[in-house]
Amino acid sequence: MKKMLHAFTKQLFGAKYESIRHSLSVCVILFVAVYAAEIKLPVAPYVLFFASTGFSMCIMWQMLHGSRQAETLNGMFLLPFENRDFVFSYVLALGGGTILTKTLPVWTLFFVVKAWSGFEIAAAFVCGVNACFLAAAFTLMFQKKNYGLPAVWIAGIFFVIFFVRQAPAVIAVSLLSWFGAALSLRPADAYAFYPASQVKRPARHKGRKGSVFVYLTRYLSANPSYLANTAGLCGIACFLPLLFGSFEGIRMLPFGFAILSINTPIGTLLSSDQNLERSIRMLPGQTVRFCSRYSLFLCMVSGFLYLLYLCSWQLIYRNVGGMDIWTAALFDLQSAVLTVLLEWMRPIRGWKTESDLWHHPRKYLVPLVLLLIAAGVGTWASLIWIWSAVLPLECCLLLLKGAV
């Protein structure tokens, strides 16, 4: 098992464990920066426990179902292995990657803004590790169409976190859950962890002329986690008006458009599929065609989110006008143009898992630019007309970049 675990960790963290060193460096910088700023917040312990459980489980789920894991598993399946050693080595490697590279920076923020007791820190750690094992166990249960037990299981954990709220009780329940998840993994088949999206590929488009929209739609349907991210943003779009309505002195409506632009999976299609990128760059006449269709596709997705956001704002405050709709259209087009330009000019390289790709710092560049524009539009309404004149030039730049 030790050799198997070593092989998985090398694949996941790099030959010299570069990912772990990078994550630790980020945590140190983050801790020093926040500590120097003397930021202190009254955070309840159950918030730490819930974040440790929910965030770790979501990241572990993404890693288990990522298409990049299929390449690792394909190579490992060629070697002789003991089934149980393979399963636990794989889960431990992915769980370690989740905790050390994704959950650890979140813990750093929690630990620097408030002083925590030893029991609370231990409870957060146990919650994170338990969440990783639960994600693996639930993956196998869902394959067997067993949805009831996972629902009751996770509901019981969250009940203790939200209603009992005591660190010793959370530790006890998490340890018991961890033990139960480990037992459920003992008889598991190693081949069951092969990503389902790599087994059931969507049918090819039949026709003499390919359709970019058909490709993008089927690509998303073959990766349910991409749709889950968009579904989560739909919920945020309905909730944001309640948060922004309490601010005074500045028009907060445009800030919601910037926040809803953080739809990483559909904004990194070229980075996630290098074969597609090579094909587009190699074939003549495909670059302009793909970039324009890709921009339009992004406009359709983000436009649906903006529509939900505007409808929610109208239902609550009833003050959405024609200028707000025009502003939403500009934000929609601007987000799509910047996203495609980044993907075409600076695709993300060297990522190990889809989680690394989706949490790359580049994901915040487009929302940051849109936040700056939102601040300008919110304080100076005339800026919208200048922006309306500049945006068509950006669209022409996109087409020129695609043509080069």
N, C-alpha and C positions, 0 to 999 in steps of 0.2 A: 504493500500500500504506500510506503514511503516513496518508492521510485515513481509510482503512478502520480502521486500528489506533486512530486517535484516536476514531472513533465508538464502537468497542467498549469502549475504556477509559472513555469518558464514561458509557456505559450501566452498566458494572460498578462503577466507583469513585464515581460521582456527578458532577454538573456541575463541582464545584470539588475533586474528588478527596478528598471527606470521609473515605472509608473508609481511605485511606492515612494521612491525618493521625491518625485515630483509632488505627490499628494502631501507628504510631510512638509515639504518646503512651503506649499500653499497654506497649510494649517499654521505654520510658524508665522508667516507674514500676516495672515489674517488675525491671529491672536495678538501680535504686537501692535498692529494698526488699531484694532478696536480697543485694546487695553490702554494705548496711549491717548486715545480720544476720550477715555473715561466714560464710556457709554455703559450705563447700568439700567436694567429693565426688570420689573417685577414679574417673572415668569413662573407660573404654577408648575409643580412637578409633573402633573398629569399631562401637560403639554409636551414636556420632554419625553415622557414615556410613549405618548401617541406618535410623536414625530419619529422617534427611533423605530417604532414598529411599522408604521405606515410607509415611511420613506424607504426604509431598508427592504420591505417586501416588494414595493413597486420596482425598485432598481434591480433586485434579484430576479423578479419576474421578467423584466426586459432582457436581462443577460441570458436567462434560460431559453428564451424564445427568439433570440437574435440569430439572424442568418449567418453571421460570422462564426458562431459556435459550430455550425455544421462543418466548416473546414477543419476545425480542430478535432471534432469527433470522427470525421472521415479518416484522418490519419491515425488516431488512437485505436479505432476499430480494427485496423489491419494488424495490430499487435496482439499477442496472446494476453489474456487478462482474466482475473477472477471477477465475477460479476459484482459481488458486494464491495470489493476494493475499488473497482472502477466507479461505482455509484457514489460512495462516500468521498473518494478523492475528488471527483468532479464537483460535488456539492460543496465540499470544504474550500476548494480553490475559488469557485465563483462567490461563495459566501465571504471568503477573505478579501476578494477583490471589491465586493460591495462595501464591506465595513471600512477597509483601509483607504479606498480611493474616493468613495462617494459619501458614506455616512460620517466619516471622521471630520471632514470640514464642517458639516452641520453641527456635530457635537462641539466643535471648537467655538462656534458662535454662541451656542447655549452656555458653555462653561465660562466664557469670558464676560458675559453680561450679567452673571449672577453667581454667587458662591453657593455650591451645592454640597450636600452631605455625602459621605462615603456610600451610604445605602442608596441614595438617589443616583449616583454615578454608576454603581454596580447594576441597579435596575435598568438604566438606560442601555448598558452594554448587553445584558441578558436579553432585553427586548429586541435589540438589533440582531443578535445571533439567532434567536428564536424565529424572527421574521424570515431570515434567509432559509432556514430549514423548512418553515411552513410553506414558503413559495415553491420549494422543490416538491414537497409532499402534495400540495394542492395541484401541481401540474399533473402528477400521476392520477390523482382522483378525478380531475376534469376529463382526462382521456378516457376514463371508464364511465363517464356521464354521472359521476357522483358529485352533485352540487349541494346536497343538503348538509352533509357532515362538515365541509369547509365553512359553510355559512354559520352554522351553530358554533363551530370551533372559534372562528374569529370574533363572533359576537360575544362569546364568553370572555375572551381576552379583553376586548374593548369595554365590557361591562365592569371588569375589575379596575381597568385604568381610569375610567370616567367617574365611577360611583364609589369605589372603595378608596382609591387615590393614595394608598399607603405603599411605600416602597417595599417593605417586606412581603406584603401580599402580592404585589406585582412580580417580584422576584420568584416567589413560590409558584405562581400560576405559569409564568414564562418558562421556568425550569421544567415543570410538569408537561407543558406543551412541547417543549424542545425534546423531551424524552419520548413523547408520543409520536412526534414527527420522525425521529430517528428510527423508531420501531416500524413505522409505515414504510420507511425507505429500505429496510433490510431485505425484503423479498423482491425489490424493484428490479426490473430488467433495464440494463444499461442502454439498450437501443430505444427505450421509451423516451429518453431525453433528447433524441434527435429532433430538431425543430420541425414542427408540422408544416410550416410554410415551405420547407424544402422538399417535403414529400408530396404534397398536393399542390402542384403548380397550376396557375390558371391556364386555361386553354389559349392557344395562340389565336390571334385575330386573323380570320380568313378573309382574304381580299387581295387585290392586286396592289393597292396603295395603303400603306400603313397609316394608322391614326395615332397621333401623339396622345390625344385625349383617352382613347381606348387603352393605350399602354399605361398611362398614369392611373386611370381608374382601376384597372386590373392589378396594377402593382400595389395600390393601397388596399384592395380587397384581399390580396394575398398576405398582407401584414396587418393583422387586426390591431396591433399596438399603435400603429399610425392613426387609425380611426379613433382609438381610445383617447389619444392626446387631443384630437379635435373635439371629441365629445366633452372632455373636461373643460375645454375653452368655451364651449357652449354654456356650460353651467356658470363659468366665471362671467360671461357676457351678461347673463341675467342678474348676477349678484352685484356687479360693479356700480350700477346707478345708486344702490343703497349706500355704498361706501362713499362715493364722490358727492352725493347730494348735500352732505353736511358742510362742505367747504364753502367759504365765502370770499369774495374779492377777486376771484379768477374763474373763468369758464373751464370747468373740469371735464366736460364732455370729450374734447380731443384726446385727453390722456388715456381714456379707455381704448381708443383705437391703437395707440402705441403698445399698450399692454397685451392686447389681443393679437399682436403680430408675432408673439413668441410661440410659433407653431413649428418647432424644430424639425420633426420627421419629414414633413412634406417640403421643407426648405433645404434639405440636404440630400436630395435624390441622386445628384451626380457624385457627391462624396461617398454615398453609401454603395453605389454600383459603379465601380471603375470600368467594368466591361462596357457598360452603356456609354460612359464618358469617352472612352477610346473610340467607340464606333461613331459617335457623333462628330468627334474632331477629325476622324479619318475620312468619312464619306463627304463628297462635295455637295454643297447646298443644304446640308442637314442642320447646320449650326443656327442659321437665321430662323429656319422653320421651327426647330425645337425650342429655341429661346423665346420666340414670340408665343408659341403655344403654351410653353411652361409658365410664362408670365400671366397669360390669360387664365390658366388653370388655377394659379395661386390667387388671382383676383376673384375667381368664383368662390373659392373656399373661404378666404378672409372676408369677402363681401357678404357671405351668409352669416358669419360671426358678427359683422358690423350691423347687419340688419336685425339680428336678435338683440344686440346691444341698444340700438335706437328704439326698437319696439318696447323694450323693458323701460328705457328712460321715458318714453312717451306715456306709458301706462302709469308711471309713478309721478312724474312732474308735469306732463302735458305741455311742454314748451319746446318741442323739436320742430324746427322750421326748415325752409328750403335751403338756407345757408348751411345748416348742420348736415343735411343730406349731401350737399356738394362737398363739404369738408370730408365726410366719410369716403366719398368716391376718390378724392385726392389722396387720402391716407391709404386707401386700398391699392391704388395704382403705384404709389410711391413705395409701399412695402414690397410689392411684387418685383418692381424694377431693381431695387437695391438687393433683394434676395438673389435674384437670378444673376446679377452682376457679380456678387460675391462668389456664387457657385461656379460661375464660368471663369473668373479671373483668379480666385483663391480657394480652390476646393480643399477640403480638409484631408490630410494624409496621415498615415502612421497610427491610426486608431486600432485598438484591439477588439473592442466590443461596440455594439450599437449604443450602449449607455455612454461610452467615452465620446462617441460622435455627437450624440444629442446634447451632452453637457459640456461641449467644447466652448471656451470663452467667446468664440466668434458669434455664437447665437445671440449675444447681447448687443452686437454692433447695430443691427437694424432697429431694434426697439429703442436704443439710446438715441440714435439720430431722430427717430420719430418723436421721442419724448422732448427733445430740444425744439422740434418744430411745433409740438403741441403747446409748449410753454410760450413760444412766440405768438402762435395763433390765439391762445387764450388771453394774452395781454394786449395784443395789437391785431385787431380784426382785419385791418387793411393788408396784412401780410398774406392773406389767403389769395389775393389777386396777383401778387408777385409770384407766389408759388405756382399758381395756375399757368403762368407764362413760362416758368422755368421747367416744369415737369415734362412737357413735350420734348424739350431738348434732351432730357435724360433718356427718354424712350428711344430717340434717335441714336444716342450713344450706345444703348444696349444692342440695337440692331447692327451698328457698326462693329462693336466688339465681337458679335457673333459671326460677322462676315470675315473678320481677319483670320 
